[in-house]
Amino acid sequence: MARDFLLEIGLEEVPARFVRGAVNQLHDKLVKWLAEARIAHGQTNIYATPRRIAVLIEAVEGKQSDVNEEVKGPSRKIALDESGNWSKAALGFARSQGVEPEGLFFQELAGVEYVYAKKNSIGAETASVLSEGLTALITSMSFPKNMRWGSYELKFIRPIRWLIALYGQDIIPLELAGVKSGNVSRGHRFLGEDTVIHEPSAYVTRLREQQVIVDITEREHLITKQIKGLADEQAWEITIKQDLLEEVLFLVEYPNVLYGTFDPAFLSIPQEVLITSMREHQRYFPVLNKSGQLQPYFVTVRNGDRTSIEQVAKGNEKVLRARLSDAKFFYEEDHKLSITNALHKLENIVYHEELGTVADKVRRITAAADLLAAKLQISAQEAGDVNRAAAICKFDLVTQMVYEFPELQGIMGEDYARKAGEKEAVAAAINEHYQPRYAGDRAPASLIGAIVSLADKLDTIAGCFSIGIIPTGSQDPYALRRQAAGIVQIIMAHGLKLTLADLFDIGLGVHAKGTMKRSEAEVRRDMYDFFALRVKNVLSEQGSRYDVVDAVMAAGFDDLRFAIERATVIYTLTSGDNRDEFKLTVDAFNRVSNLAAKSTSKMIQPELFAEPAETALYEQWKKVHEAYCEALERRDASRAIAELSSLQQPITDYFEAVMVMAQEEDIRANRLALLAAIADDVAAAADFSKLVW
């Protein structure tokens, strides 16, 4: 008979950032283990708070499924020795399957005889299997940080304080670090008491009675509902950032939302500073008005009921006052530091032991930014702004505010530069040059900011690659993948006429004077391979199928904008109403390319044409080739592919009338040369053979 199963591990308070990962790991391990143990079950549910992780699995069968299977072993040649007796390999196979050698038999598979063992076993009772396996399952869990406590050898995320292993109404016996399993859970640390869980289905209800909302989704709904209700009541805008909500979610077991105030005088500080201080130090939600301006209020979530809620608010106000006073002090002290002195301090900050100081990096950024500005042929005024923004883009790294809140780099630089009298375009570019800061962030809004951002990211990538720091697997300590994706995003957002070759020339050029530890050719090749993956991601994110992406990438991606445009055109042609018609065109292209691979000469001699279809195709190709090359030059992918497609009927007529591989060598070579010329044009657009229909 199927029964529900509950496994709860009670712990001392777990850091909020580890809770979801821990409970998901417990769930995945338990589900996988049940599958391997041949125990069928129904729906699975996960529950977690700061003090517990739990998995409830419904309708767990009362016994393992029986096993009746034939297991293949070594071939007959290996299974028997020279005397015809079972070899060591066969005997080992028998032992591994738990059968006697006499039970082995031969069976043919794909013309080869193999030894087989027939396994028949009756499934054991689920309760006994759980008792044997749960301890190993729990102790096999791994965490970013572990603890040991008392004299126990067990390492776990936090000390285990209670265990529930309940199958139906039966307790599954197990013991970990001196804690024995039972059916008693613990309620809220201050509002609840211990509670008996008589059966798994009562788990959520029994804990709710003890002021613990153990259901993660329910707890999140309560928090967001209360925050939105408060916002509506007070006519506020309360932005609920997902990462902050996630952290608060696993800081509380019984959430109650409240708000407090702070001195409006603090609003003289940039609101980003106040918001960061509230979020990072206090886990508060900032309050804005309808115009997005910070108001002198904050919202927080209490782990408890609403008893003495006013006193709780006052306590939070007192703590926040101290935090904001610190921020105000840092802000005022930073204004005493001139930009010139700040830049001088960068000379003493090591960026990387092989790449010099931060000041060295700033000089490279400035040089690269100037070269980019010249390449893009921007105005003299814009070029001057680019130079100044690049030269001071990192000065705020030595300020007290950025030291306290690193995530404010750029934001504080913009504010301090503006107050120091820098031009608005320069001040804005200091902040923008960090964009995009993360996946989904926007590109710099201004051209000045975009150019400085490109220079910074390009310097980082070229510098790291030049000394052998290349991301591998999940290792990317310098966030080079994000930097490369940012470069692609900026070029696309601003429609910049820059190729990867342009970028690499500039990036490697500023590193050529002393920092290069590898050959430039080797670094350039690695950078192309690295950017290929980033471009593929961009094409995929824009909706292109994998085969379209592969086809376009094979024709080159040096010009990012043109590669994306080609992908868009080809995807539309292979997905729209004219799909079948375009398939005929692609088939024609592929037939041309396959035969063109046999060509040894590119010289076309029209006087050797023996069939009218040859002349027709040649004349049509000449007209198309001129228009096609013009379209490529203008980076007009739609027109270029349309011109190519006009060759479909002449190509079809050609193959119907002409034997390409003629016996006469000169005629054959001439026909292949014509096909090779057409194939070269086709290859400049895409490798159409990679398309999947």
Protein Blocks (a to p, Z undefined) as FASTA:
>chain_A
ZZddddddddddddfklmmmmmmmmmmmmmmmmmmnopacddddddddfkbccdddehia
fbdcddddddddddfklmpcfkopacfklmmmmmmnopafklgccddeehiacddddddd
ddddfklmmmmmmmmmmmmpccfbdcdehjbfbdcfbdcfbdcddehjaccdddeehiac
dfbdcddfklmccdddfbfklmmmmmmmnopafblklmmmmmmmmmmmmmmmnopacddd
fklmmmmmmmcfbdcdddddddfklmmpcfklmmmmmmmmnopacdddfkopacfbdddd
deddfehklmmmmmmmmmmmmmmmmmmmmmmmmmmpcfklmmmmmmmpcfbfklopfklm
mmmmmmmmmmmmmmnopafklmmmmmmmmmmmmmmmmpmklmmmmmlgojlmmmmmmmno
pafklmmmmmmmmpcfbghiacdfbfklmmmmmmmmmmmmmmmmmnopacehjbcfkomm
mmmmmmmmmmmmnopacdfklmmmmmmmmmmnopambdfklmmmmmmmmmmmmmmmmmmm
nopafklmmmmmmnopkbmmlmmmmmmmmmmmmmmmmlmmmmmmmmmmmmmmmmmmmpcb
fbdcfklpcbfklmmmmmmmmmmmmmmmmmmmnopaklmmmmmmmmmmmmmmmmmmpcfk
afblklmmmmmmmmmmmmmmmmmmocfklpcZZ
